Amino acid sequence: MIPVNEPLLDGNEKTYLKECIESGWISSDGAFVERFERAMAAHVGRKHAIAVANGSAALDITAAALKLGPDDEVIIPTHTIISCASAIVRTGARLRLVDSTADTWNLDVAKIEEAITSRTRAIMAVHTFGLPVDMKPLLDLARKHGIAVIEDAAQAIGQTYDGKHCGSFGDISCFSFYANKHITTGEGGMILCDDDALAARARSLRNLCFKPERRFVHEELGWNYRMSSLQAAVGLAQFERLEAHIARKRELGRRYDALLHDVRGLQLAPVACSYADNIYWVFGVMLDDRLPIGADEARAILADAGVSARPFFWPMHEQPVFRKEGLFEGESYPVAERMSRRGFYLPSGLALTETQQDRVVSAVRNMMSTFL
Ligand SMILES: *Cc1c(COP(=O)(O)O)cnc(C)c1O
């Protein structure tokens, strides 16, 4: 079976891990956490970086650091991972959903303004599948209405928008270093921002809101969302390979594009859009409506041929966990609904070989030839 993702750990990972083990510094107090934070902050061009346990934790801390609450609303794409929604919902704030565009599969910025109300506190820009959200009009809107921007750049590490790094636009920006991201720590995440007070709050929330003056007295509840030095050691080694990883992902994506572009009935991940070249977090495909099968059937056929594929996200407005609370009643977002039913992604990991990729391509071609 060709896995949907296999990471590449061919840099200084072992050397740095050995340093941790031989020195005994394996907790979050080890030196690699700060080294990794500094490297990411410098790369993205931000003043502060706060390494955390995972990307979902980064979003939880972000929502708490912004002091979101029941009087607030936050705009997010309906086509995203649950972590974006759960971070907001747990603060008591209300979600306002926006659809994606059919060509970039990213947040449809033209539909944001109609979702803004007097209660809107933040817009979450989730860069999806390797292309960024169209940030300029989004930032203009946020400025016009005095709304904060949260950037979720988990799938866009090293990506740029009009030449500026993803993660540099948000009032606060989140990253994930899960095993399928462009650089990984196994599990891990990071928060980046420029504001001193916001950074201090995020740092405190990461560490149980311990107070420096009196350690076990707390004025607020935080989490233990710290990253260990073991994770950061892997992260720093991965960071040193970031450009190589992006080049490899682009190579894989463009090779899929070249080998599949003539297959009828299949919309392929866009190679580029007006403001960025795809860094292919994953190589997504969408089945035409005239095909008699959907994404689930296609994935089952591919699995029989030894290829694992994953579905696109299931929209937030169709999540049972929210629907049973009566949320999003009667709301409909046709692009995201179609993406969830007709979209899936092919094996896209950094360790994917050309031989494996060729097998994926012939499995896809075989499947499509039986229907068209
Ligand atoms: C991976 C991912 C997350 C969650 O990160 P974890 O480290 O898995 O918790 C959040 N947002 C997006 C867009 C992601 O792709």
PDBQT file of the ligand as one rigid body, heavy atoms in Angstrom, charges set to zero:
ROOT
HETATM    1  C1  LIG A 401      -2.655  20.274  10.470  1.00  0.00    +0.000 C 
HETATM    2  C2  LIG A 401      -3.515  21.458  10.625  1.00  0.00    +0.000 A 
HETATM    3  C3  LIG A 401      -3.949  21.948  11.875  1.00  0.00    +0.000 A 
HETATM    4  C4  LIG A 401      -3.792  21.166  13.140  1.00  0.00    +0.000 C 
HETATM    5  O1  LIG A 401      -2.525  20.911  13.499  1.00  0.00    +0.000 OA
HETATM    6  P1  LIG A 401      -2.207  19.666  14.475  1.00  0.00    +0.000 P 
HETATM    7  O2  LIG A 401      -0.744  19.867  14.716  1.00  0.00    +0.000 OA
HETATM    8  O3  LIG A 401      -2.508  18.426  13.746  1.00  0.00    +0.000 OA
HETATM    9  O4  LIG A 401      -3.014  19.858  15.706  1.00  0.00    +0.000 OA
HETATM   10  C5  LIG A 401      -4.634  23.138  11.927  1.00  0.00    +0.000 A 
HETATM   11  N1  LIG A 401      -4.945  23.808  10.811  1.00  0.00    +0.000 NA
HETATM   12  C6  LIG A 401      -4.608  23.361   9.598  1.00  0.00    +0.000 A 
HETATM   13  C7  LIG A 401      -4.986  24.165   8.405  1.00  0.00    +0.000 C 
HETATM   14  C8  LIG A 401      -3.900  22.167   9.462  1.00  0.00    +0.000 A 
HETATM   15  O5  LIG A 401      -3.597  21.716   8.236  1.00  0.00    +0.000 OA
ENDROOT
TORSDOF 0
